[in-house]
Amino acid sequence: MLNDRVDTAGLPLAVGDLLAILSVLTFGMVQHGSMFDRGAIDIGHAVGVYAPFVIGWLVAAVAIGAYSAGAGESAKAAIPLGLRAWVVAALIGFGLRAMAIFPGGLAPIFMAITLLLTGGLIAGFRWLFFKLVG
């Protein structure tokens, strides 16, 4: 069953997808001044912010087939698969972030910005990947 959902042809997309997710969250932490503690990166805080969305992405990407054989063939297949996986991953991430063990809370504006900006970056990366790779 996992072989139907993850194909090596789709795996190069994982790098860009994870960079899109982590970059939006990193930008938010920097903007809100929570990335650094006494001039150094607050690793514990950063991991706590990243974890809900990385967990959500791993679950959703496999379940939806964001790295299936079809995803590795064309932007026409890869972009919708990536966006569907991101919506599910974001919902999982928001649910986990609402729990007390993860920092940051769950403001509606955070949800909207994270959902839209990350979705745009995932779609843009996947489009650019197929423009460059063919």
Order of alpha helices (4+ residues) and beta strands (2+ residues): alpha-alpha-beta-beta-alpha-alpha-alpha
